[in-house]
Amino acid sequence: MIRVLLAEDQAMVRGALSALLGLESDIEVVGSAADGEEAWRLLQSFKPDLLVTDIEMPGLTGLELAQRVQRHELPCKVVIVTTFARAGFLRRALDAGVGGYLLKDAPADQLADALRKVHRGGRAIDPQL
């Protein structure tokens, strides 16, 4: 079972991601956070396999969360799901050790496949980038 923590400041998007991932038999959403600070606290207590995070959030951004995960050498892998299709954001994310960078307008079925790939140690980057 792949244990996932969601960090997304928009409640409707957070709920949709949780519902979508809940349909997968091998993925369990163990928690969700509305901002980066809450996500950091939950990361330490839930110890998920994957953090799925937006880039822009109150408190800590998704990039700052990824940097903390890397700096503290947490075993959690990070996947960013965002609207920002900019090379600069992607470069910063990769420098922070992010395993996946997906755009929110990608087909929904790509999300679970990308999470599985990152969980196995691969990398999942949106083809548009």
All heavy atoms as an XYZ file, in Angstrom:
977
protein
N       0.845     -1.189      0.000
C       0.000      0.000      0.000
C       0.887      1.248      0.000
O       1.809      1.356      0.807
C      -0.882     -0.023      1.250
C      -1.892      1.093      1.332
S      -3.195      1.080      0.085
C      -4.205     -0.266      0.621
N       0.604      2.168     -0.895
C       1.334      3.431     -0.968
C       0.596      4.454     -0.112
O      -0.567      4.772     -0.373
C       1.438      3.932     -2.425
C       2.108      2.885     -3.306
C       2.190      5.260     -2.476
C       2.048      3.196     -4.789
N       1.275      4.953      0.911
C       0.673      5.910      1.848
C       0.988      7.332      1.395
O       2.158      7.688      1.239
C       1.202      5.648      3.253
C       0.884      4.217      3.714
C       1.475      3.889      5.073
N       0.733      4.607      6.102
C       1.243      5.580      6.857
N       2.490      5.942      6.744
N       0.489      6.180      7.753
N      -0.069      8.138      1.190
C       0.068      9.470      0.605
C      -0.462     10.537      1.548
O      -1.525     10.375      2.154
C      -0.709      9.547     -0.738
C      -0.697     10.957     -1.311
C      -0.142      8.559     -1.741
N       0.296     11.635      1.643
C      -0.160     12.837      2.330
C      -0.394     13.903      1.263
O       0.465     14.111      0.401
C       0.882     13.330      3.340
C       0.574     14.664      4.010
C      -0.620     14.535      4.948
C       1.789     15.187      4.762
N      -1.556     14.558      1.311
C      -1.884     15.628      0.364
C      -1.675     16.991      1.019
O      -2.081     17.193      2.167
C      -3.343     15.529     -0.081
C      -3.765     14.279     -0.832
C      -5.262     14.300     -1.080
C      -3.011     14.170     -2.141
N      -1.058     17.915      0.291
C      -0.912     19.298      0.749
C      -1.396     20.204     -0.376
O      -0.755     20.310     -1.423
C       0.540     19.593      1.104
N      -2.543     20.816     -0.165
C      -3.197     21.648     -1.185
C      -4.062     22.661     -0.464
O      -4.892     22.276      0.365
C      -4.030     20.764     -2.110
C      -5.009     21.468     -3.005
C      -4.374     22.409     -4.012
O      -3.566     21.957     -4.833
O      -4.714     23.618     -3.968
N      -3.876     23.951     -0.767
C      -4.611     24.981     -0.035
C      -6.048     25.165     -0.522
O      -6.872     25.710      0.198
C      -3.851     26.311     -0.049
C      -3.620     26.857     -1.439
O      -3.358     26.055     -2.363
O      -3.667     28.085     -1.614
N      -6.376     24.698     -1.700
C      -7.742     24.837     -2.200
C      -8.541     23.591     -1.801
O      -8.252     22.477     -2.253
C      -7.750     25.021     -3.711
C      -7.075     26.314     -4.127
C      -7.017     26.470     -5.637
O      -7.357     25.561     -6.394
N      -6.580     27.631     -6.088
N      -9.539     23.805     -0.950
C     -10.297     22.693     -0.363
C     -10.940     21.797     -1.418
O     -10.922     20.564     -1.281
C     -11.361     23.227      0.593
N     -11.493     22.369     -2.463
C     -12.161     21.564     -3.476
C     -11.154     20.678     -4.222
O     -11.423     19.497     -4.475
C     -12.921     22.442     -4.478
C     -13.793     21.645     -5.427
S     -14.709     22.651     -6.604
C     -15.797     23.553     -5.503
N     -10.006     21.236     -4.552
C      -8.966     20.462     -5.242
C      -8.429     19.371     -4.315
O      -8.240     18.228     -4.730
C      -7.829     21.386     -5.733
C      -6.684     20.576     -6.336
C      -8.356     22.394     -6.745
N      -8.213     19.728     -3.054
C      -7.729     18.746     -2.072
C      -8.705     17.585     -1.949
O      -8.319     16.417     -1.966
C      -7.505     19.434     -0.725
C      -6.762     18.607      0.289
C      -6.399     19.412      1.533
N      -7.538     19.974      2.217
C      -7.843     21.277      2.268
N      -7.075     22.169      1.680
N      -8.910     21.690      2.909
N      -9.989     17.896     -1.861
C     -11.016     16.862     -1.763
C     -11.091     16.008     -3.020
O     -11.254     14.786     -2.941
N     -10.953     16.642     -4.182
C     -11.008     15.900     -5.448
C      -9.813     14.954     -5.570
O      -9.973     13.803     -5.987
C     -11.048     16.874     -6.621
N      -8.639     15.424     -5.202
C      -7.451     14.564     -5.245
C      -7.611     13.383     -4.295
O      -7.289     12.245     -4.644
C      -6.195     15.355     -4.872
C      -5.673     16.333     -5.919
C      -4.558     17.196     -5.331
C      -5.179     15.603     -7.153
N      -8.119     13.648     -3.110
C      -8.322     12.586     -2.129
C      -9.318     11.552     -2.646
O      -9.090     10.341     -2.538
C      -8.802     13.186     -0.806
O      -8.924     12.190      0.162
N     -10.417     12.016     -3.225
C     -11.437     11.108     -3.757
C     -10.887     10.296     -4.925
O     -11.112      9.079     -5.015
C     -12.668     11.904     -4.191
N     -10.152     10.943     -5.801
C      -9.574     10.274     -6.954
C      -8.602      9.182     -6.520
O      -8.666      8.046     -7.000
C      -8.855     11.305     -7.830
C      -8.204     10.799     -9.097
C      -9.258     10.321    -10.087
C      -7.368     11.900     -9.724
N      -7.707      9.509     -5.596
C      -6.731      8.526     -5.129
C      -7.382      7.426     -4.300
O      -6.900      6.298     -4.263
C      -5.617      9.215     -4.345
C      -4.737     10.140     -5.182
C      -3.744     10.880     -4.302
C      -4.024      9.366     -6.282
N      -8.497      7.762     -3.653
C      -9.225      6.775     -2.869
C      -9.817      5.654     -3.709
O     -10.157      4.592     -3.185
N      -9.934      5.863     -5.005
C     -10.450      4.841     -5.915
C      -9.403      3.774     -6.239
O      -9.739      2.716     -6.767
C     -10.923      5.479     -7.226
C     -12.073      6.479     -7.105
C     -12.325      7.159     -8.450
C     -13.332      5.792     -6.601
N      -8.147      4.054     -5.917
C      -7.056      3.133     -6.236
C      -6.876      2.122     -5.104
O      -6.786      2.502     -3.937
C      -5.756      3.906     -6.459
C      -5.835      4.963     -7.538
C      -6.085      4.383     -8.924
O      -5.592      3.270     -9.208
O      -6.787      5.042     -9.716
N      -6.795      0.854     -5.458
C      -6.709     -0.194     -4.431
C      -5.365     -0.235     -3.718
O      -5.270     -0.764     -2.611
C      -6.995     -1.558     -5.062
O      -6.021     -1.848     -6.051
N      -4.329      0.338     -4.325
C      -2.995      0.266     -3.738
C      -2.498      1.610     -3.191
O      -1.329      1.752     -2.847
C      -1.991     -0.266     -4.759
C      -1.890      0.608     -6.000
O      -2.856      1.352     -6.301
O      -0.850      0.556     -6.681
N      -3.396      2.603     -3.115
C      -3.022      3.933     -2.613
C      -3.959      4.309     -1.482
O      -5.183      4.183     -1.595
C      -3.083      4.988     -3.729
C      -2.049      4.656     -4.818
C      -2.841      6.390     -3.177
C      -2.103      5.553     -6.039
N      -3.383      4.786     -0.379
C      -4.172      5.227      0.769
C      -3.778      6.662      1.116
O      -2.597      6.949      1.330
C      -3.897      4.331      1.971
C      -4.597      4.779      3.238
C      -4.167      3.999      4.464
O      -3.177      3.234      4.399
O      -4.823      4.169      5.497
N      -4.750      7.556      1.148
C      -4.503      8.934      1.581
C      -4.575      8.927      3.107
O      -5.633      8.709      3.684
C      -5.516      9.923      0.967
C      -5.290     11.327      1.508
C      -5.422      9.905     -0.557
N      -3.431      9.135      3.749
C      -3.353      9.041      5.203
C      -3.617     10.384      5.894
O      -3.824     10.427      7.100
C      -2.001      8.468      5.678
C      -1.840      7.038      5.200
C      -0.839      9.336      5.227
N      -3.612     11.466      5.122
C      -3.885     12.772      5.704
C      -3.858     13.839      4.639
O      -3.406     13.611      3.515
N      -4.367     15.021      5.004
C      -4.331     16.148      4.078
C      -4.148     17.431      4.863
O      -4.569     17.541      6.014
C      -5.602     16.201      3.228
O      -6.736     16.418      4.034
N      -3.484     18.379      4.215
C      -3.156     19.647      4.854
C      -3.544     20.798      3.943
O      -3.418     20.700      2.722
C      -1.663     19.697      5.158
N      -4.001     21.894      4.567
C      -4.421     23.066      3.814
C      -3.300     24.085      3.637
O      -3.465     25.068      2.923
C      -5.617     23.726      4.506
N      -2.165     23.868      4.294
C      -1.033     24.774      4.132
C       0.268     24.022      4.391
O       0.261     22.893      4.888
C      -1.149     26.000      5.043
C      -1.145     25.643      6.512
O      -0.142     25.091      6.990
O      -2.132     25.955      7.211
N       1.368     24.664      4.068
C       2.660     24.012      4.162
C       3.099     23.684      5.574
O       3.724     22.639      5.810
N       2.799     24.547      6.523
C       3.198     24.283      7.913
C       2.471     23.046      8.459
O       3.074     22.206      9.115
C       2.918     25.494      8.802
C       3.795     26.691      8.517
C       5.257     26.501      8.911
O       5.595     25.513      9.604
O       6.078     27.337      8.505
N       1.172     22.966      8.179
C       0.407     21.799      8.615
C       0.943     20.532      7.936
O       1.080     19.483      8.565
C      -1.078     21.986      8.288
C      -1.953     20.832      8.721
C      -3.413     20.974      8.323
O      -3.747     21.848      7.494
O      -4.222     20.192      8.843
N       1.280     20.646      6.660
C       1.822     19.494      5.932
C       3.130     19.028      6.570
O       3.353     17.824      6.719
C       2.051     19.859      4.463
N       3.986     19.960      6.981
C       5.251     19.582      7.604
C       5.015     18.824      8.908
O       5.663     17.814      9.170
C       6.109     20.828      7.830
C       7.413     20.520      8.490
C       7.826     20.920      9.723
C       8.481     19.714      7.970
N       9.070     20.424     10.003
C       9.499     19.677      8.944
C       8.674     19.017      6.783
C      10.685     18.974      8.768
C       9.853     18.313      6.604
C      10.841     18.298      7.585
N       4.068     19.288      9.709
C       3.739     18.590     10.964
C       3.207     17.185     10.679
O       3.606     16.215     11.320
C       2.732     19.393     11.781
C       3.319     20.634     12.439
C       2.349     21.265     13.424
N       1.085     21.669     12.813
C       0.884     22.824     12.179
N       1.845     23.699     12.069
N      -0.292     23.109     11.680
N       2.305     17.083      9.701
C       1.712     15.788      9.374
C       2.735     14.827      8.765
O       2.669     13.615      9.009
C       0.521     15.963      8.430
C      -0.697     16.687      9.010
C      -1.774     16.849      7.946
C      -1.233     15.975     10.241
N       3.669     15.360      8.012
C       4.736     14.523      7.441
C       5.502     13.800      8.541
O       5.815     12.618      8.426
C       5.726     15.390      6.662
C       5.507     15.577      5.182
C       6.475     16.611      4.630
C       5.642     14.281      4.440
N       5.786     14.518      9.602
C       6.569     13.948     10.685
C       5.777     12.944     11.519
O       6.338     11.973     12.012
C       7.115     15.070     11.563
C       8.116     15.935     10.793
C       8.485     17.178     11.541
O       9.272     17.115     12.469
N       7.888     18.286     11.146
N       4.470     13.163     11.646
C       3.686     12.230     12.471
C       3.164     11.039     11.668
O       3.166      9.907     12.165
C       2.540     12.957     13.177
O       1.683     13.568     12.246
N       2.742     11.235     10.408
C       2.178     10.140      9.617
C       3.231      9.337      8.861
O       2.987      8.207      8.474
C       1.141     10.656      8.617
C      -0.133     11.135      9.244
C      -0.779     12.253      8.758
C      -0.698     10.472     10.323
C      -1.963     12.702      9.324
C      -1.879     10.909     10.892
C      -2.506     12.029     10.391
N       4.386      9.950      8.598
C       5.471      9.280      7.865
C       4.970      8.579      6.591
O       5.152      7.368      6.416
C       6.201      8.304      8.774
C       6.864      8.986      9.958
C       7.598      8.017     10.826
C       8.294      8.594     12.019
N       8.010      9.906     12.493
N       4.364      9.351      5.677
C       3.850      8.754      4.439
C       4.988      8.366      3.484
O       6.127      8.813      3.637
C       3.016      9.888      3.839
C       3.717     11.127      4.307
C       4.195     10.797      5.697
N       4.650      7.547      2.505
C       5.604      7.192      1.451
C       5.783      8.349      0.473
O       6.873      8.570     -0.050
C       5.109      5.966      0.673
C       4.918      4.760      1.566
O       5.850      4.424      2.321
O       3.821      4.167      1.523
N       4.678      9.042      0.199
C       4.678     10.137     -0.773
C       3.981     11.368     -0.222
O       2.955     11.247      0.465
C       3.936      9.734     -2.052
C       4.503      8.627     -2.922
C       3.530      8.298     -4.046
C       5.844      9.022     -3.497
N       4.523     12.522     -0.557
C       3.854     13.799     -0.323
C       3.442     14.331     -1.684
O       4.286     14.488     -2.570
C       4.799     14.796      0.359
C       4.324     16.254      0.380
C       3.058     16.415      1.222
C       5.439     17.170      0.873
N       2.146     14.580     -1.865
C       1.634     15.204     -3.085
C       1.267     16.627     -2.696
O       0.384     16.835     -1.858
C       0.407     14.438     -3.638
C      -0.159     15.154     -4.855
C       0.788     13.004     -3.985
N       1.972     17.598     -3.292
C       1.809     18.974     -2.856
C       1.684     19.946     -4.019
O       2.243     19.734     -5.086
C       2.996     19.394     -1.950
O       2.802     20.739     -1.511
C       4.332     19.298     -2.671
N       0.958     21.011     -3.757
C       0.895     22.149     -4.667
C       2.180     22.960     -4.466
O       2.882     22.791     -3.463
C      -0.343     22.986     -4.321
C      -0.663     24.050     -5.353
O      -0.040     24.065     -6.433
O      -1.544     24.880     -5.088
N       2.486     23.841     -5.382
C       3.656     24.710     -5.194
C       3.296     25.889     -4.306
O       3.921     26.131     -3.283
C       4.213     25.210     -6.544
C       5.026     24.114     -7.197
C       5.105     26.440     -6.334
C       5.756     24.536     -8.444
N       2.283     26.644     -4.690
C       1.922     27.866     -3.965
C       0.906     27.564     -2.871
O      -0.218     27.163     -3.163
C       1.346     28.915     -4.924
C       2.374     29.491     -5.884
C       3.463     30.291     -5.176
O       3.166     30.968     -4.167
O       4.612     30.226     -5.634
N       1.340     27.712     -1.620
C       0.454     27.521     -0.463
C       0.879     28.493      0.622
O       2.037     28.916      0.663
C       0.582     26.096      0.094
C       0.076     25.010     -0.781
S       0.184     23.413      0.061
C       1.946     23.257      0.317
N      -0.030     28.806      1.540
C       0.348     29.619      2.691
C       1.334     28.866      3.587
O       1.388     27.638      3.567
C      -0.974     29.844      3.436
C      -2.057     29.448      2.499
C      -1.459     28.497      1.511
N       2.093     29.596      4.350
C       3.056     28.975      5.257
C       4.292     28.589      4.477
O       5.074     29.444      4.081
N       4.461     27.330      4.225
C       5.558     26.828      3.394
C       5.021     26.496      2.011
O       3.927     25.941      1.883
C       6.152     25.547      3.998
C       6.822     25.645      5.355
C       7.105     24.256      5.897
C       8.108     26.440      5.241
N       5.787     26.797      0.988
C       5.393     26.392     -0.365
C       5.731     24.923     -0.567
O       6.467     24.332      0.232
C       6.136     27.224     -1.427
O       7.524     26.885     -1.382
C       5.944     28.721     -1.207
N       5.244     24.349     -1.631
C       5.577     22.974     -1.954
C       7.070     22.780     -2.182
O       7.640     21.762     -1.809
N       7.712     23.781     -2.781
C       9.162     23.699     -2.988
C       9.903     23.738     -1.656
O      10.877     23.002     -1.458
C       9.637     24.835     -3.892
C       9.220     24.728     -5.359
C       9.624     25.979     -6.124
C       9.815     23.491     -6.002
N       9.445     24.577     -0.738
C      10.085     24.639      0.585
C       9.884     23.324      1.342
O      10.796     22.855      2.028
C       9.536     25.822      1.383
C       9.984     27.156      0.827
C       9.216     28.351      1.391
O       8.052     28.177      1.828
O       9.781     29.451      1.378
N       8.706     22.729      1.197
C       8.471     21.415      1.811
C       9.431     20.373      1.241
O      10.034     19.597      1.983
C       7.028     20.959      1.573
C       5.964     21.491      2.501
C       4.577     21.132      1.969
C       6.151     20.949      3.900
N       9.574     20.367     -0.078
C      10.482     19.411     -0.719
C      11.916     19.619     -0.233
O      12.637     18.642      0.027
C      10.403     19.544     -2.239
N      12.318     20.862     -0.102
C      13.668     21.159      0.389
C      13.853     20.655      1.815
O      14.902     20.107      2.157
C      13.948     22.657      0.304
C      14.095     23.148     -1.120
C      14.006     24.662     -1.241
O      13.536     25.359     -0.335
N      14.440     25.175     -2.382
N      12.837     20.810      2.657
C      12.921     20.314      4.033
C      13.003     18.793      4.078
O      13.760     18.221      4.851
C      11.715     20.771      4.860
C      11.849     22.146      5.411
C      10.807     22.383      6.475
N      10.876     23.743      6.954
C      10.107     24.231      7.897
N       9.177     23.456      8.456
N      10.219     25.472      8.292
N      12.194     18.144      3.257
C      12.224     16.681      3.195
C      13.633     16.224      2.819
O      14.194     15.317      3.428
C      11.175     16.148      2.182
C      11.415     14.691      1.841
C       9.763     16.344      2.729
N      14.220     16.895      1.829
C      15.564     16.553      1.376
C      16.607     16.843      2.472
O      17.452     16.006      2.769
C      15.892     17.348      0.110
C      17.224     17.009     -0.523
C      17.461     17.833     -1.772
O      17.317     19.053     -1.754
N      17.823     17.155     -2.856
N      16.515     18.021      3.077
C      17.489     18.435      4.094
C      17.449     17.530      5.323
O      18.472     17.195      5.897
C      17.234     19.891      4.484
C      18.302     20.503      5.363
C      18.160     22.010      5.528
N      16.866     22.436      6.017
C      15.962     23.106      5.285
N      16.205     23.427      4.031
N      14.809     23.469      5.807
N      16.245     17.117      5.716
C      16.081     16.259      6.891
C      16.189     14.770      6.548
O      15.998     13.926      7.418
C      14.755     16.555      7.590
C      14.710     17.889      8.256
N      15.091     18.080      9.562
C      14.363     19.115      7.786
C      14.969     19.371      9.876
N      14.532     20.012      8.810
N      16.439     14.493      5.274
C      16.614     13.124      4.784
C      15.449     12.210      5.162
O      15.638     11.055      5.548
C      17.946     12.551      5.275
C      19.142     13.331      4.770
C      20.476     12.798      5.268
O      20.492     11.890      6.122
O      21.504     13.294      4.779
N      14.232     12.751      5.031
C      13.044     11.934      5.278
C      12.900     10.918      4.138
O      13.219     11.229      2.986
C      11.792     12.806      5.366
C      11.759     13.854      6.480
C      10.432     14.588      6.452
C      11.992     13.233      7.841
N      12.407      9.729      4.428
C      12.258      8.715      3.381
C      11.078      8.969      2.445
O      10.839      8.204      1.522
C      12.063      7.423      4.181
C      11.493      7.866      5.483
C      12.081      9.214      5.762
N      10.349     10.036      2.655
C       9.177     10.386      1.852
C       9.606     10.982      0.504
O      10.474     11.841      0.445
C       8.353     11.405      2.641
S       6.912     12.003      1.783
N       8.971     10.523     -0.572
C       9.210     11.099     -1.892
C       8.163     12.190     -2.139
O       7.062     12.129     -1.607
C       9.137     10.010     -2.959
C      10.268      8.998     -2.836
C      10.128      7.903     -3.874
C      11.314      6.991     -3.894
N      11.485      6.168     -2.728
N       8.514     13.179     -2.949
C       7.642     14.335     -3.175
C       7.215     14.403     -4.636
O       8.035     14.256     -5.541
C       8.358     15.648     -2.777
C       7.449     16.856     -3.012
C       8.820     15.595     -1.319
N       5.907     14.631     -4.826
C       5.336     14.854     -6.152
C       4.597     16.186     -6.098
O       3.742     16.396     -5.234
C       4.360     13.722     -6.554
C       3.680     14.040     -7.878
C       5.089     12.388     -6.615
N       4.937     17.084     -7.009
C       4.261     18.379     -7.087
C       3.175     18.299     -8.156
O       3.418     17.811     -9.259
C       5.269     19.506     -7.384
C       6.140     19.723     -6.143
C       4.559     20.778     -7.815
C       7.160     20.808     -6.251
N       1.987     18.776     -7.793
C       0.865     18.878     -8.724
C       0.480     20.352     -8.737
O       0.063     20.900     -7.720
C      -0.327     17.990     -8.297
C      -1.477     18.135     -9.270
C       0.100     16.534     -8.185
N       0.641     21.003     -9.885
C       0.537     22.455     -9.936
C      -0.035     22.949    -11.257
O      -0.146     22.183    -12.219
C       1.941     23.074     -9.713
O       1.840     24.494     -9.669
C       2.908     22.673    -10.821
N      -0.346     24.225    -11.301
C      -0.756     24.875    -12.552
C       0.444     25.535    -13.228
O       0.336     25.983    -14.357
C      -1.826     25.956    -12.298
O      -1.301     26.922    -11.387
C      -3.095     25.357    -11.755
N       1.582     25.593    -12.545
C       2.751     26.308    -13.060
C       3.579     25.437    -13.995
O       4.323     24.572    -13.552
C       3.625     26.817    -11.907
C       2.946     27.853    -11.069
C       2.563     27.559     -9.768
C       2.677     29.116    -11.571
C       1.929     28.505     -8.985
C       2.043     30.073    -10.805
C       1.666     29.770     -9.511
N       3.443     25.693    -15.297
C       4.189     24.942    -16.314
C       5.421     25.744    -16.724
O       5.657     25.992    -17.899
C       3.297     24.670    -17.519
N       6.199     26.158    -15.746
C       7.380     26.975    -16.027
C       8.651     26.185    -15.765
O       8.780     25.503    -14.748
C       7.380     28.216    -15.138
C       6.196     29.116    -15.386
C       6.323     30.387    -14.593
N       5.019     31.018    -14.485
C       4.590     31.642    -13.422
N       5.355     31.744    -12.357
N       3.397     32.192    -13.406
N       9.603     26.319    -16.668
C      10.872     25.594    -16.545
C      11.598     25.959    -15.251
O      12.240     25.106    -14.640
C      11.755     25.875    -17.753
N      11.497     27.201    -14.824
C      12.174     27.626    -13.595
C      11.656     26.891    -12.369
O      12.444     26.475    -11.509
N      10.347     26.724    -12.282
C       9.756     25.975    -11.167
C      10.182     24.514    -11.231
O      10.513     23.902    -10.221
C       8.227     26.056    -11.179
C       7.672     27.276    -10.501
C       6.909     28.193    -11.208
C       7.888     27.513     -9.155
C       6.393     29.310    -10.598
C       7.369     28.625     -8.528
C       6.622     29.533     -9.244
N      10.160     23.951    -12.429
C      10.556     22.553    -12.591
C      12.013     22.370    -12.161
O      12.335     21.439    -11.434
C      10.361     22.098    -14.035
C      10.875     20.691    -14.361
C      10.192     19.630    -13.502
C      10.672     20.393    -15.844
N      12.901     23.249    -12.585
C      14.316     23.150    -12.229
C      14.499     23.217    -10.719
O      15.228     22.428    -10.129
C      15.103     24.268    -12.926
C      16.525     24.438    -12.486
C      17.525     23.304    -12.738
N      17.219     22.336    -13.733
C      17.478     21.020    -13.619
N      18.053     20.526    -12.560
N      17.172     20.189    -14.574
N      13.813     24.171    -10.072
C      13.914     24.302     -8.615
C      13.377     23.052     -7.922
O      13.924     22.598     -6.916
C      13.191     25.559     -8.137
C      13.956     26.825     -8.517
C      13.236     28.117     -8.222
N      12.672     28.182     -6.888
C      11.597     28.907     -6.585
N      10.984     29.617     -7.505
N      11.153     28.930     -5.358
N      12.295     22.494     -8.466
C      11.711     21.284     -7.885
C      12.689     20.113     -7.993
O      12.899     19.377     -7.033
C      10.390     20.957     -8.582
N      13.293     19.945     -9.162
C      14.246     18.852     -9.348
C      15.465     19.034     -8.445
O      15.971     18.065     -7.873
C      14.662     18.754    -10.820
C      13.551     18.348    -11.793
C      14.043     18.410    -13.231
C      12.992     16.980    -11.457
N      15.917     20.275     -8.288
C      17.039     20.557     -7.386
C      16.698     20.213     -5.940
O      17.577     19.893     -5.145
C      17.462     22.029     -7.474
C      18.151     22.352     -8.796
O      18.558     21.412     -9.523
O      18.272     23.558     -9.106
N      15.397     20.293     -5.599
C      14.946     19.978     -4.235
C      14.654     18.487     -4.067
O      14.130     18.067     -3.041
C      13.705     20.801     -3.896
N      14.973     17.694     -5.079
C      14.803     16.249     -4.961
C      13.419     15.729     -5.281
O      13.094     14.576     -4.976
N      12.579     16.540     -5.903
C      11.219     16.123     -6.237
C      11.258     14.987     -7.259
O      12.013     15.029     -8.227
C      10.421     17.335     -6.774
C       9.134     16.912     -7.439
C      10.142     18.308     -5.642
N      10.436     13.974     -7.043
C      10.381     12.828     -7.944
C       9.340     12.958     -9.035
O       9.395     12.262    -10.040
N       8.372     13.840     -8.835
C       7.321     14.016     -9.831
C       6.876     15.463     -9.909
O       6.851     16.163     -8.898
N       6.545     15.897    -11.127
C       6.067     17.264    -11.353
C       4.970     17.161    -12.401
O       5.234     16.916    -13.577
C       7.205     18.154    -11.847
C       6.919     19.634    -11.807
C       7.381     20.418    -10.757
C       6.190     20.258    -12.821
C       7.135     21.777    -10.717
C       5.939     21.606    -12.792
C       6.418     22.368    -11.744
O       6.172     23.720    -11.700
N       3.722     17.284    -11.939
C       2.559     17.103    -12.800
C       1.732     18.375    -12.856
O       1.664     19.121    -11.876
C       1.692     15.966    -12.273
C       2.408     14.631    -12.040
C       1.491     13.661    -11.324
C       2.915     14.061    -13.341
N       1.095     18.594    -13.981
C       0.224     19.754    -14.130
C      -1.216     19.374    -13.808
O      -1.654     18.266    -14.109
C       0.327     20.306    -15.557
C       1.727     20.776    -15.958
C       1.736     21.260    -17.403
C       2.223     21.871    -15.014
N      -1.933     20.300    -13.193
C      -3.306     20.017    -12.769
C      -4.254     19.784    -13.933
O      -5.313     19.199    -13.737
C      -3.832     21.151    -11.878
C      -3.202     21.151    -10.507
C      -3.765     22.253     -9.633
C      -3.128     22.219     -8.251
N      -3.564     23.341     -7.417
N      -3.888     20.219    -15.133
C      -4.788     19.974    -16.264
C      -4.479     18.663    -16.989
O      -5.054     18.361    -18.020
C      -4.790     21.157    -17.235
C      -3.436     21.412    -17.868
O      -2.450     20.735    -17.505
O      -3.362     22.302    -18.742
N      -3.600     17.842    -16.422
C      -3.308     16.526    -16.994
C      -4.496     15.592    -16.756
O      -5.274     15.787    -15.816
C      -2.050     15.941    -16.346
N      -4.651     14.564    -17.580
C      -5.729     13.586    -17.357
C      -5.596     12.935    -15.977
O      -4.494     12.626    -15.529
C      -5.517     12.556    -18.466
C      -4.741     13.280    -19.524
C      -3.892     14.280    -18.796
N      -6.717     12.743    -15.321
C      -6.731     12.235    -13.947
C      -6.059     10.868    -13.807
O      -5.421     10.596    -12.792
C      -8.171     12.171    -13.443
N      -6.175     10.024    -14.826
C      -5.596      8.685    -14.707
C      -4.066      8.703    -14.654
O      -3.436      7.736    -14.224
C      -6.094      7.771    -15.827
C      -5.699      8.248    -17.214
O      -5.415      9.449    -17.388
O      -5.685      7.413    -18.129
N      -3.452      9.801    -15.060
C      -1.994      9.903    -15.024
C      -1.465     10.068    -13.598
O      -0.322      9.707    -13.321
C      -1.506     11.072    -15.871
C      -1.617     10.836    -17.351
C      -1.065     11.991    -18.162
O      -0.505     12.944    -17.631
N      -1.232     11.904    -19.465
N      -2.282     10.588    -12.703
C      -1.823     10.855    -11.345
C      -1.427      9.575    -10.621
O      -0.311      9.464    -10.106
C      -2.878     11.616    -10.543
C      -2.518     11.898     -9.081
C      -1.248     12.743     -8.973
C      -3.684     12.572     -8.374
N      -2.312      8.605    -10.563
C      -2.012      7.360     -9.850
C      -0.816      6.652    -10.467
O       0.059      6.143     -9.748
C      -3.231      6.441     -9.829
N      -0.736      6.638    -11.799
C       0.410      6.002    -12.461
C       1.707      6.715    -12.103
O       2.732      6.073    -11.857
C       0.208      5.985    -13.977
C      -0.887      5.038    -14.419
O      -1.240      4.117    -13.640
O      -1.404      5.214    -15.536
N       1.668      8.029    -12.071
C       2.860      8.801    -11.712
C       3.271      8.527    -10.270
O       4.464      8.388     -9.975
C       2.592     10.286    -11.919
N       2.309      8.437     -9.373
C       2.636      8.163     -7.971
C       3.275      6.790     -7.823
O       4.241      6.624     -7.071
C       1.383      8.263     -7.093
C       0.738      9.646     -6.990
C      -0.404      9.622     -6.000
C       1.742     10.717     -6.639
N       2.756      5.812     -8.540
C       3.348      4.468     -8.491
C       4.792      4.491     -9.006
O       5.681      3.866     -8.433
C       2.510      3.490     -9.309
C       1.186      3.163     -8.676
C       0.397      2.139     -9.501
N      -0.944      2.027     -8.973
C      -2.027      2.598     -9.518
N      -1.926      3.288    -10.652
N      -3.205      2.453     -8.955
N       5.002      5.212    -10.082
C       6.339      5.294    -10.675
C       7.328      5.946     -9.707
O       8.432      5.436     -9.504
C       6.274      6.087    -11.985
C       7.570      6.143    -12.741
C       7.383      6.834    -14.078
C       8.648      6.782    -14.898
N       8.458      7.431    -16.201
N       6.932      7.049     -9.099
C       7.800      7.741     -8.141
C       8.043      6.862     -6.914
O       9.156      6.783     -6.406
C       7.211      9.117     -7.761
C       7.987      9.757     -6.617
C       7.199     10.044     -8.982
N       7.012      6.194     -6.456
C       7.148      5.300     -5.302
C       8.178      4.205     -5.571
O       8.928      3.807     -4.677
C       5.782      4.695     -4.947
C       5.805      3.836     -3.733
N       5.738      2.455     -3.806
C       5.929      4.140     -2.417
C       5.801      1.959     -2.584
N       5.914      2.955     -1.723
N       8.236      3.732     -6.805
C       9.211      2.689     -7.183
C      10.616      3.255     -7.383
O      11.541      2.507     -7.690
C       8.779      1.997     -8.474
C       7.571      1.091     -8.333
C       7.333      0.252     -9.590
N       7.295      1.032    -10.818
C       6.182      1.503    -11.381
N       5.010      1.256    -10.850
N       6.250      2.200    -12.502
N      10.766      4.578     -7.252
C      12.086      5.190     -7.405
C      12.302      5.889     -8.726
O      13.386      6.413     -8.985
N      11.271      5.914     -9.567
C      11.379      6.583    -10.857
C      11.056      8.061    -10.752
O      10.875      8.606     -9.661
N      10.966      8.679    -11.901
C      10.638     10.100    -11.969
C       9.466     10.265    -12.927
O       9.421      9.600    -13.964
C      11.851     10.874    -12.466
C      11.633     12.366    -12.428
C      12.907     13.099    -12.668
N      13.524     13.341    -11.371
C      14.739     13.799    -11.195
N      15.500     14.046    -12.231
N      15.222     14.007    -10.006
N       8.532     11.153    -12.578
C       7.358     11.417    -13.424
C       7.252     12.917    -13.666
O       6.934     13.675    -12.749
C       6.098     10.892    -12.750
N       7.556     13.331    -14.881
C       7.489     14.747    -15.256
C       6.441     14.875    -16.341
O       6.433     14.104    -17.312
C       8.857     15.256    -15.792
C       9.979     14.969    -14.791
C       8.786     16.741    -16.125
C       9.852     15.633    -13.453
N       5.559     15.869    -16.209
C       4.508     16.082    -17.193
C       5.136     16.237    -18.577
O       6.093     16.991    -18.747
C       3.700     17.332    -16.836
C       2.419     17.403    -17.618
O       2.495     17.681    -18.851
O       1.350     17.179    -17.043
N       4.613     15.515    -19.583
C       5.196     15.574    -20.935
C       5.204     16.987    -21.542
O       6.032     17.275    -22.384
C       4.304     14.642    -21.754
C       3.541     13.832    -20.791
C       3.509     14.584    -19.496
N       4.298     17.858    -21.108
C       4.272     19.233    -21.632
C       5.539     20.010    -21.273
O       5.860     21.004    -21.873
C       3.058     19.986    -21.096
C       1.738     19.479    -21.589
C       0.593     20.322    -21.049
O       0.667     21.534    -21.059
N      -0.462     19.674    -20.592
N       6.228     19.534    -20.244
C       7.426     20.237    -19.807
C       8.666     19.652    -20.426
O       9.751     20.102    -20.274
C       7.520     20.183    -18.281
C       6.335     20.831    -17.564
C       6.351     20.511    -16.088
C       6.368     22.325    -17.777
